[in-house]
Amino acid sequence: MDSDQKFLQFVVEQLVDEPNAVKINRKVDEMGVLMTLDVAPADMGKIIGRSGNTAKAIRTLLRVVGMKNNARVNLKINEPEGSTRFAGENRENNVVAADSATVDQAIEDLKM
């Protein structure tokens, strides 16, 4: 398991009530690293957070870990079966690409 995957696994397991349901898939291609996260439906709100702030913080931290390893890290959070959270919205908005920002900018993003 790579360091970015270990990091994401640790962070997510600390946030959810069902850590055994956490599944992370990691793919590497020419665009960088794509990590896909699945959690129990009841834990989805804990991962997204109010106004998406928790998901944004996790993505920012992953971007920092990626920069340390010279990799672009993207996180996709899979919607659980039967969810209506994205009804009427574009599901592609759920994927946020890490850009080539500096570590300082990524740290600044965490200050809320």
MDTraj code that builds the backbone (N, CA, C; nanometers):
import mdtraj as md
import numpy as np

residues = "MET ASP SER ASP GLN LYS PHE LEU GLN PHE VAL VAL GLU GLN LEU VAL ASP GLU PRO ASN ALA VAL LYS ILE ASN ARG LYS VAL ASP GLU MET GLY VAL LEU MET THR LEU ASP VAL ALA PRO ALA ASP MET GLY LYS ILE ILE GLY ARG SER GLY ASN THR ALA LYS ALA ILE ARG THR LEU LEU ARG VAL VAL GLY MET LYS ASN ASN ALA ARG VAL ASN LEU LYS ILE ASN GLU PRO GLU GLY SER THR ARG PHE ALA GLY GLU ASN ARG GLU ASN ASN VAL VAL ALA ALA ASP SER ALA THR VAL ASP GLN ALA ILE GLU ASP LEU LYS MET".split()
xyz = np.array([
    [0.0849, -0.1182, 0.0000],
    [0.0000, 0.0000, 0.0000],
    [0.0893, 0.1244, 0.0000],
    [0.0568, 0.2189, -0.0864],
    [0.1364, 0.3407, -0.0987],
    [0.1049, 0.4380, 0.0151],
    [0.1944, 0.5348, 0.0358],
    [0.1796, 0.6271, 0.1484],
    [0.0530, 0.7110, 0.1393],
    [0.0136, 0.7530, 0.0176],
    [-0.1082, 0.8319, 0.0056],
    [-0.2324, 0.7484, 0.0381],
    [-0.2298, 0.6225, -0.0002],
    [-0.3429, 0.5339, 0.0290],
    [-0.3493, 0.5036, 0.1796],
    [-0.2344, 0.4801, 0.2412],
    [-0.2303, 0.4570, 0.3859],
    [-0.2825, 0.5794, 0.4603],
    [-0.2412, 0.6975, 0.4153],
    [-0.2847, 0.8213, 0.4785],
    [-0.4365, 0.8360, 0.4700],
    [-0.4914, 0.8184, 0.3501],
    [-0.6362, 0.8318, 0.3319],
    [-0.7108, 0.7280, 0.4156],
    [-0.6620, 0.6053, 0.4172],
    [-0.7253, 0.4988, 0.4957],
    [-0.7295, 0.5388, 0.6433],
    [-0.6186, 0.5872, 0.6970],
    [-0.6121, 0.6256, 0.8377],
    [-0.7101, 0.7388, 0.8685],
    [-0.7083, 0.8444, 0.7874],
    [-0.7936, 0.9605, 0.8127],
    [-0.9419, 0.9220, 0.8079],
    [-0.9803, 0.8507, 0.7041],
    [-1.1212, 0.8151, 0.6868],
    [-1.1685, 0.7213, 0.7978],
    [-1.0864, 0.6235, 0.8343],
    [-1.1261, 0.5306, 0.9401],
    [-1.1469, 0.6014, 1.0737],
    [-1.0762, 0.7120, 1.0954],
    [-1.0943, 0.7871, 1.2202],
    [-1.2247, 0.8671, 1.2203],
    [-1.2770, 0.8982, 1.1022],
    [-1.3971, 0.9810, 1.0915],
    [-1.5274, 0.9020, 1.0933],
    [-1.5251, 0.7777, 1.0498],
    [-1.6487, 0.7019, 1.0291],
    [-1.6816, 0.6110, 1.1470],
    [-1.8087, 0.5683, 1.1520],
    [-1.8529, 0.4735, 1.2544],
    [-1.8279, 0.3286, 1.2132],
    [-1.8203, 0.3030, 1.0825],
    [-1.7978, 0.1677, 1.0313],
    [-1.6658, 0.1617, 0.9530],
    [-1.5521, 0.1579, 1.0227],
    [-1.4230, 0.1572, 0.9525],
    [-1.4019, 0.0336, 0.8652],
    [-1.4690, -0.0770, 0.8961],
    [-1.4530, -0.1983, 0.8141],
    [-1.5168, -0.1833, 0.6769],
    [-1.6061, -0.0856, 0.6613],
    [-1.6731, -0.0643, 0.5323],
    [-1.5930, 0.0269, 0.4396],
    [-1.4841, 0.0846, 0.4875],
    [-1.4024, 0.1758, 0.4064],
    [-1.3240, 0.0968, 0.3024],
    [-1.3412, 0.1361, 0.1764],
    [-1.2680, 0.0725, 0.0669],
    [-1.2047, 0.1818, -0.0187],
    [-1.0772, 0.1651, -0.0465],
    [-1.0044, 0.2622, -0.1273],
    [-0.9417, 0.1894, -0.2456],
    [-0.9690, 0.2412, -0.3647],
    [-0.9095, 0.1883, -0.4867],
    [-0.8130, 0.2940, -0.5394],
    [-0.6925, 0.2545, -0.5741],
    [-0.5899, 0.3481, -0.6220],
    [-0.5485, 0.3093, -0.7632],
    [-0.5587, 0.4056, -0.8555],
    [-0.5167, 0.3841, -0.9947],
    [-0.4167, 0.4913, -1.0328],
    [-0.3152, 0.4527, -1.1049],
    [-0.2151, 0.5469, -1.1545],
    [-0.2209, 0.5451, -1.3066],
    [-0.2292, 0.6649, -1.3664],
    [-0.2249, 0.6765, -1.5121],
    [-0.1470, 0.8020, -1.5483],
    [-0.1545, 0.8420, -1.6758],
    [-0.0765, 0.9582, -1.7201],
    [-0.1219, 1.0886, -1.6557],
    [-0.2433, 1.0924, -1.6015],
    [-0.2947, 1.2133, -1.5361],
    [-0.2529, 1.2217, -1.3896],
    [-0.2035, 1.1138, -1.3328],
    [-0.1643, 1.1122, -1.1923],
    [-0.2277, 0.9957, -1.1198],
    [-0.2600, 1.0176, -0.9946],
    [-0.3165, 0.9140, -0.9095],
    [-0.4645, 0.9446, -0.8874],
    [-0.5499, 0.8458, -0.9102],
    [-0.6918, 0.8593, -0.8807],
    [-0.7245, 0.7639, -0.7676],
    [-0.7707, 0.8189, -0.6571],
    [-0.8118, 0.7373, -0.5440],
    [-0.9637, 0.7448, -0.5347],
    [-1.0269, 0.6282, -0.5286],
    [-1.1715, 0.6193, -0.5217],
    [-1.2082, 0.5672, -0.3837],
    [-1.2961, 0.6397, -0.3157],
    [-1.3323, 0.6076, -0.1775],
    [-1.4766, 0.5601, -0.1705],
    [-1.4980, 0.4480, -0.1027],
    [-1.6313, 0.3972, -0.0730],
    [-1.6441, 0.3848, 0.0777],
    [-1.7552, 0.4350, 0.1324],
    [-1.7841, 0.4213, 0.2751],
    [-1.9280, 0.3741, 0.2900],
    [-1.9645, 0.3348, 0.4120],
    [-2.1017, 0.2943, 0.4403],
    [-2.1944, 0.4137, 0.4173],
    [-2.3153, 0.3910, 0.3674],
    [-2.4082, 0.5025, 0.3422],
    [-2.4304, 0.5918, 0.4649],
    [-2.4343, 0.5334, 0.5832],
    [-2.4566, 0.6121, 0.7046],
    [-2.3387, 0.7037, 0.7372],
    [-2.2206, 0.6721, 0.6850],
    [-2.1005, 0.7518, 0.7124],
    [-2.0734, 0.8583, 0.6073],
    [-2.1520, 0.8620, 0.5025],
    [-2.1263, 0.9547, 0.3917],
    [-2.1244, 1.0996, 0.4398],
    [-2.2159, 1.1373, 0.5252],
    [-2.2217, 1.2745, 0.5751],
    [-2.0978, 1.3137, 0.6533],
    [-2.0398, 1.2182, 0.7241],
    [-1.9189, 1.2467, 0.8022],
    [-1.8004, 1.2737, 0.7107],
    [-1.7976, 1.2074, 0.5950],
    [-1.6872, 1.2260, 0.5006],
    [-1.7041, 1.3551, 0.4214],
    [-1.8262, 1.3856, 0.3807],
    [-1.8510, 1.5081, 0.3044],
    [-1.8423, 1.6299, 0.3956],
    [-1.9056, 1.6240, 0.5111],
    [-1.9034, 1.7360, 0.6053],
    [-1.9990, 1.8463, 0.5633],
    [-2.0180, 1.9410, 0.6515],
    [-2.1072, 2.0530, 0.6237],
    [-2.0512, 2.1362, 0.5088],
    [-2.1332, 2.1571, 0.4090],
    [-2.0953, 2.2322, 0.2876],
    [-1.9725, 2.1728, 0.2180],
    [-1.9453, 2.0460, 0.2410],
    [-1.8322, 1.9804, 0.1753],
    [-1.6971, 2.0133, 0.2355],
    [-1.6961, 2.0754, 0.3528],
    [-1.5693, 2.1198, 0.4111],
    [-1.4766, 2.0049, 0.4498],
    [-1.5320, 1.8954, 0.5001],
    [-1.4468, 1.7819, 0.5378],
    [-1.3839, 1.7199, 0.4136],
    [-1.4636, 1.6999, 0.3085],
    [-1.4103, 1.6444, 0.1838],
    [-1.3026, 1.7365, 0.1265],
    [-1.3250, 1.8654, 0.1324],
    [-1.2265, 1.9615, 0.0811],
    [-1.0955, 1.9517, 0.1600],
    [-1.1062, 1.9399, 0.2920],
    [-0.9863, 1.9291, 0.3755],
    [-0.9100, 1.8003, 0.3451],
    [-0.9836, 1.6888, 0.3273],
    [-0.9187, 1.5618, 0.2948],
    [-0.8463, 1.5740, 0.1607],
    [-0.9112, 1.6352, 0.0623],
    [-0.8488, 1.6522, -0.0699],
    [-0.7242, 1.7407, -0.0609],
    [-0.7313, 1.8454, 0.0203],
    [-0.6154, 1.9341, 0.0366],
    [-0.4987, 1.8596, 0.0997],
    [-0.5272, 1.7808, 0.2027],
    [-0.4209, 1.7025, 0.2666],
    [-0.3622, 1.5999, 0.1699],
    [-0.4477, 1.5375, 0.0892],
    [-0.3975, 1.4429, -0.0113],
    [-0.3101, 1.5133, -0.1142],
    [-0.3455, 1.6358, -0.1476],
    [-0.2641, 1.7129, -0.2418],
    [-0.1249, 1.7366, -0.1834],
    [-0.1174, 1.7655, -0.0533],
    [0.0118, 1.7864, 0.0123],
    [0.0932, 1.6573, 0.0116],
    [0.0282, 1.5454, 0.0451],
    [0.0974, 1.4161, 0.0423],
    [0.1457, 1.3864, -0.0995],
    [0.0623, 1.4155, -0.1985],
    [0.1009, 1.3940, -0.3378],
    [0.2194, 1.4785, -0.3795],
    [0.2193, 1.6052, -0.3381],
    [0.3316, 1.6937, -0.3732],
    [0.4616, 1.6430, -0.3126],
    [0.4527, 1.5886, -0.1934],
    [0.5717, 1.5342, -0.1288],
    [0.6295, 1.4191, -0.2112],
    [0.5412, 1.3458, -0.2797],
    [0.5832, 1.2316, -0.3614],
    [0.5857, 1.2641, -0.5108],
    [0.5800, 1.3935, -0.5453],
    [0.5813, 1.4383, -0.6848],
    [0.4711, 1.3730, -0.7684],
    [0.3503, 1.3697, -0.7128],
    [0.2377, 1.3086, -0.7829],
    [0.1148, 1.3976, -0.7704],
    [0.0310, 1.3940, -0.8743],
    [-0.0994, 1.4618, -0.8700],
    [-0.1994, 1.3612, -0.8152],
    [-0.2631, 1.3957, -0.7055],
    [-0.3576, 1.3038, -0.6427],
    [-0.4980, 1.3596, -0.6547],
    [-0.5892, 1.2793, -0.7086],
    [-0.7299, 1.3144, -0.7201],
    [-0.8095, 1.2182, -0.6330],
    [-0.9149, 1.2684, -0.5712],
    [-1.0006, 1.1852, -0.4870],
    [-1.1426, 1.1889, -0.5399],
    [-1.1966, 1.0710, -0.5638],
    [-1.3370, 1.0586, -0.6009],
    [-1.4072, 0.9859, -0.4877],
    [-1.5136, 1.0454, -0.4371],
    [-1.5921, 0.9830, -0.3321],
    [-1.7159, 0.9246, -0.3979],
    [-1.7255, 0.7926, -0.3977],
    [-1.8385, 0.7257, -0.4620],
    [-1.9660, 0.7455, -0.3809],
    [-2.0721, 0.7744, -0.4522],
    [-2.2030, 0.7915, -0.3903],
    [-2.2604, 0.6537, -0.3575],
    [-2.3086, 0.6330, -0.2337],
    [-2.3661, 0.5025, -0.1992],
    [-2.4929, 0.4736, -0.2799],
    [-2.5257, 0.3474, -0.2937],
    [-2.6444, 0.3033, -0.3669],
    [-2.7708, 0.3638, -0.3069],
    [-2.8558, 0.4201, -0.3932],
    [-2.9842, 0.4736, -0.3479],
    [-2.9784, 0.6156, -0.2939],
    [-2.8645, 0.6801, -0.2998],
    [-2.8519, 0.8158, -0.2481],
    [-2.9137, 0.9165, -0.3446],
    [-2.9655, 1.0270, -0.2892],
    [-3.0231, 1.1327, -0.3723],
    [-2.9446, 1.2617, -0.3591],
    [-2.8278, 1.2561, -0.3003],
    [-2.7484, 1.3762, -0.2744],
    [-2.7208, 1.4563, -0.4003],
    [-2.6912, 1.3889, -0.5124],
    [-2.6554, 1.4588, -0.6349],
    [-2.7720, 1.4685, -0.7327],
    [-2.8926, 1.4508, -0.6851],
    [-3.0083, 1.4579, -0.7755],
    [-3.0109, 1.5935, -0.8441],
    [-3.0108, 1.5933, -0.9776],
    [-3.0159, 1.7177, -1.0534],
    [-2.8819, 1.7855, -1.0697],
    [-2.7770, 1.7342, -1.0079],
    [-2.6445, 1.7948, -1.0204],
    [-2.5573, 1.7076, -1.1092],
    [-2.4497, 1.7629, -1.1534],
    [-2.3538, 1.6893, -1.2339],
    [-2.2645, 1.6082, -1.1410],
    [-2.2669, 1.4768, -1.1531],
    [-2.1878, 1.3905, -1.0656],
    [-2.0376, 1.4135, -1.0821],
    [-1.9951, 1.4670, -1.1956],
    [-1.8528, 1.4899, -1.2177],
    [-1.7966, 1.5944, -1.1211],
    [-1.8828, 1.6739, -1.0610],
    [-1.8357, 1.7723, -0.9633],
    [-1.7800, 1.7050, -0.8393],
    [-1.8039, 1.5760, -0.8247],
    [-1.7562, 1.5029, -0.7089],
    [-1.6065, 1.4719, -0.7179],
    [-1.5470, 1.4905, -0.8343],
    [-1.4039, 1.4680, -0.8520],
    [-1.3357, 1.6039, -0.8570],
    [-1.2405, 1.6245, -0.7686],
    [-1.1671, 1.7505, -0.7664],
    [-1.0208, 1.7199, -0.7944],
    [-0.9694, 1.7755, -0.8988],
    [-0.8308, 1.7492, -0.9375],
    [-0.7360, 1.8331, -0.8529],
    [-0.6293, 1.7706, -0.8125],
    [-0.5244, 1.8432, -0.7417],
    [-0.4414, 1.9166, -0.8461],
    [-0.4186, 2.0442, -0.8247],
    [-0.3400, 2.1185, -0.9225],
    [-0.1954, 2.1279, -0.8768],
    [-0.1165, 2.2042, -0.9479],
    [0.0257, 2.2117, -0.9159],
    [0.0550, 2.3268, -0.8204],
    [-0.0379, 2.3521, -0.7279],
    [-0.0186, 2.4581, -0.6287],
    [0.0970, 2.4206, -0.5365],
    [0.1493, 2.5202, -0.4716],
    [0.2592, 2.4959, -0.3797],
    [0.2066, 2.4373, -0.2495],
    [0.2972, 2.3823, -0.1722],
    [0.2593, 2.3296, -0.0408],
    [0.2027, 2.4417, 0.0449],
    [0.2586, 2.5621, 0.0340],
    [0.2084, 2.6754, 0.1117],
    [0.0632, 2.7056, 0.0781],
    [0.0257, 2.6987, -0.0496],
    [-0.1127, 2.7243, -0.0893],
    [-0.2041, 2.6153, -0.0345],
    [-0.1586, 2.4899, -0.0386],
    [-0.2392, 2.3799, 0.0133],
    [-0.2617, 2.3969, 0.1633],
    [-0.1592, 2.4391, 0.2346],
    [-0.1728, 2.4629, 0.3794],
    [-0.2687, 2.5795, 0.4022],
    [-0.2594, 2.6820, 0.3220],
    [-0.3477, 2.7993, 0.3336],
    [-0.4940, 2.7599, 0.3131],
    [-0.5191, 2.6637, 0.2225],
    [-0.6556, 2.6170, 0.1964],
    [-0.7180, 2.5558, 0.3208],
    [-0.6355, 2.4992, 0.4082],
    [-0.6874, 2.4353, 0.5292],
    [-0.7335, 2.5362, 0.6337],
    [-0.6844, 2.6578, 0.6263],
    [-0.7245, 2.7606, 0.7238],
    [-0.8636, 2.8085, 0.6883],
    [-0.9572, 2.7837, 0.7776],
    [-1.0965, 2.8176, 0.7489],
    [-1.1419, 2.9364, 0.8291],
])
top = md.Topology()
chain = top.add_chain()
for i, resn in enumerate(residues, 1):
    res = top.add_residue(resn, chain, resSeq=i)
    for name in ("N", "CA", "C"):
        top.add_atom(name, md.element.get_by_symbol(name[0]), res)
traj = md.Trajectory(xyz[None], top)
